[in-house]
Amino acid sequence: MNIQTYLDAIEGILIRCFLGGMGLLLVWFAMFVFAGDVIYPIHARWFQIPRQTFDAIHYAGMALTKIAIILFFLLPWIAVKLVSGKKAG
């Protein structure tokens, strides 16, 4: 097996992880937007937090998750894609 085979496998893994992570982030966002009024009372009972704090925590969590997904999956995928293109050309 040559290096191109490994690069192709890594590309596939990284793009699937990126798409899966963004899918989970989309589900989180949808649940937060459409079911936030149902989710908040459950968390408020456990943690005694005001609604603004609850919203801020979720907003920050989604932002950090998005940054992590881009940093750990999309950027390496782009790098592997560039290296793979140099090997093929």
MODELLER restraints for C-alpha pairs under 7 A, 6 or more apart:
rsr = mdl.restraints
at = mdl.atoms
rsr.add(forms.Gaussian(group=physical.xy_distance, feature=features.Distance(at['CA:4:A'], at['CA:84:A']), mean=6.71, stdev=0.5))
rsr.add(forms.Gaussian(group=physical.xy_distance, feature=features.Distance(at['CA:7:A'], at['CA:80:A']), mean=6.60, stdev=0.5))
rsr.add(forms.Gaussian(group=physical.xy_distance, feature=features.Distance(at['CA:7:A'], at['CA:84:A']), mean=6.40, stdev=0.5))
rsr.add(forms.Gaussian(group=physical.xy_distance, feature=features.Distance(at['CA:11:A'], at['CA:77:A']), mean=5.68, stdev=0.5))
rsr.add(forms.Gaussian(group=physical.xy_distance, feature=features.Distance(at['CA:11:A'], at['CA:80:A']), mean=6.45, stdev=0.5))
rsr.add(forms.Gaussian(group=physical.xy_distance, feature=features.Distance(at['CA:11:A'], at['CA:81:A']), mean=6.82, stdev=0.5))
rsr.add(forms.Gaussian(group=physical.xy_distance, feature=features.Distance(at['CA:14:A'], at['CA:73:A']), mean=5.30, stdev=0.5))
rsr.add(forms.Gaussian(group=physical.xy_distance, feature=features.Distance(at['CA:14:A'], at['CA:77:A']), mean=5.62, stdev=0.5))
rsr.add(forms.Gaussian(group=physical.xy_distance, feature=features.Distance(at['CA:15:A'], at['CA:73:A']), mean=6.83, stdev=0.5))
rsr.add(forms.Gaussian(group=physical.xy_distance, feature=features.Distance(at['CA:15:A'], at['CA:74:A']), mean=6.89, stdev=0.5))
rsr.add(forms.Gaussian(group=physical.xy_distance, feature=features.Distance(at['CA:15:A'], at['CA:77:A']), mean=6.43, stdev=0.5))
rsr.add(forms.Gaussian(group=physical.xy_distance, feature=features.Distance(at['CA:17:A'], at['CA:73:A']), mean=6.47, stdev=0.5))
rsr.add(forms.Gaussian(group=physical.xy_distance, feature=features.Distance(at['CA:18:A'], at['CA:69:A']), mean=6.17, stdev=0.5))
rsr.add(forms.Gaussian(group=physical.xy_distance, feature=features.Distance(at['CA:18:A'], at['CA:73:A']), mean=5.24, stdev=0.5))
rsr.add(forms.Gaussian(group=physical.xy_distance, feature=features.Distance(at['CA:18:A'], at['CA:74:A']), mean=6.06, stdev=0.5))
rsr.add(forms.Gaussian(group=physical.xy_distance, feature=features.Distance(at['CA:21:A'], at['CA:69:A']), mean=6.28, stdev=0.5))
rsr.add(forms.Gaussian(group=physical.xy_distance, feature=features.Distance(at['CA:25:A'], at['CA:62:A']), mean=6.87, stdev=0.5))
